[in-house]
Amino acid sequence: MNADALRASVVSDYSEHLNPGLAKLMQFAGFGVEVSAEGMYITDQDGRQYLDFLGGYGVFSLGHRHPDVLRAVVDQLHKQPLSSKTFFNPVQGALARRLAEVAPEGLQYTFFSNSGTEAVEAALKMARAATGRTGFVSTEGGYHGKTMGALSVTGREKYRKPYQPLVPGASFVPYGDLAAAEKAIDETTAAFIVETVQGEGGVHVAPGGYLAGLRAACDRAGALLIVDEVQTGLGRTGKWFGCDHEQVRPDLMTLAKALGGGVMPIGATMGTAAVWNKVFADNPLTHTSTFGGNPLACATGLAVLDIMERDNLVERVATQGDRLQAALREAFKDQPLVAEVRGQGLLIGVEFAEDEVGELVIAQMMKRGVIAAYTLNNPRVIRMEPPFLVTDEQIEHAVSCLKESVAETADLISAFA
Ligand SMILES: *Cc1c(COP(=O)(O)O)cnc(C)c1O
């Protein structure tokens, strides 16, 4: 099949059998078909390579098909990919132990699942079981997933509305507003759930003292603190976990995206002994998952931790993140269309001074062979989340492409003004 025929047939499959609206949207935006990927690059149906500066929203921390991850997956595939669920599963045990070694102090236990939203579901259920309370407080613009429970604490009306009534007991406060959080957390609150950097919300970094303040407010009210690190966890922000920036110890912490090494789906809910003792004491099977903790996914997670430690990738993120932010600030210091550059580690947002600019800039970037994205919950902001292995040259290249793209977009806008 030639490239055009392949694209037409995939678009038709999407229109006929997946999601017609999405097919239209993607076609309109000019997206092609991804055929293969390696390292920092994705290749389309025409054999054209794209520099991946989005990294699958945090999934491709180690790039695409990292050879050491692949080796671990293939080895495990030939030994035992899925667990019988009757015997002890050694790979699951080892990954839980290794996670406890790098996680904030006190997070001794892990429950494994298959996605970020499942990890959040588990955390919400555990918070209720451990406290005997029903309330949740979350943040406006926060993103925690799209299953019923996780959606109930996701702070975007657009996604919630068609599915109401959702799980009762959830309320929302502005992100970063500690006084509002302190007022909302009371003796009915099972947990406060929060991201250390709001990703989908438009890359908002928790202001200094916010997480520590939330910890104290939860302690005063006897509520739990759930930190959702599905996107920020495992090095993305330049520390192992986002909450490490303030040495905050959550009661529950969720992980997913990067833990799969860009190869396998996996979710993890980590928690303290105090929580686990309450949740699982009477019934060790009170929360389970058939595929959760499968050896293939857990072998992948172990390889991820090995590579992160061996190659000092957390430090690398801090260095390359500073480099990328500095280059972006320098590039846009005289560009009125760019309102702000912000972020932490390699989770960086560029906010424009006008709406709808993000979409145009992303299209210009695609034309230049660089992938970035505008954030779901905030179309003024584009997001850069490259793999940790991004080189100085790739940073320079991506920033100069973005600079050209913004300049061309500014010209377009003034031509139509
Ligand atoms: C992506 C994300 C989720 C949902 O993960 P899925 O695997 O898509 O279900 C939850 N929380 C945060 C912070 C995320 O970034």
The ligand as a Tripos MOL2 file, in Angstrom:
@<TRIPOS>MOLECULE
LIG
   15    15     1     0     0
SMALL
NO_CHARGES

@<TRIPOS>ATOM
      1 C1         -2.8410   11.2720   32.3090 C.3       1 LIG1
      2 C2         -3.2710   11.5620   33.7010 C.ar      1 LIG1
      3 C3         -4.2470   10.7850   34.3490 C.ar      1 LIG1
      4 C4         -5.0320    9.7180   33.6540 C.3       1 LIG1
      5 O1         -4.2310    8.6770   33.1840 O.3       1 LIG1
      6 P1         -4.8270    7.6760   32.0710 P.3       1 LIG1
      7 O2         -3.7550    6.6300   31.9430 O.co2     1 LIG1
      8 O3         -5.0400    8.4590   30.8280 O.co2     1 LIG1
      9 O4         -6.0920    7.1200   32.6060 O.co2     1 LIG1
     10 C5         -4.5040   11.0550   35.6790 C.ar      1 LIG1
     11 N1         -3.8620   12.0280   36.3370 N.ar      1 LIG1
     12 C6         -2.9300   12.7980   35.7500 C.ar      1 LIG1
     13 C7         -2.2290   13.8540   36.5410 C.3       1 LIG1
     14 C8         -2.6110   12.5970   34.4000 C.ar      1 LIG1
     15 O5         -1.6960   13.3850   33.8120 O.3       1 LIG1
@<TRIPOS>BOND
     1     1     2 1
     2     2     3 ar
     3     2    14 ar
     4     3     4 1
     5     3    10 ar
     6     4     5 1
     7     5     6 1
     8     6     7 2
     9     6     8 1
    10     6     9 1
    11    10    11 ar
    12    11    12 ar
    13    12    13 1
    14    12    14 ar
    15    14    15 1
@<TRIPOS>SUBSTRUCTURE
     1 LIG1         1 GROUP 0 **** ****
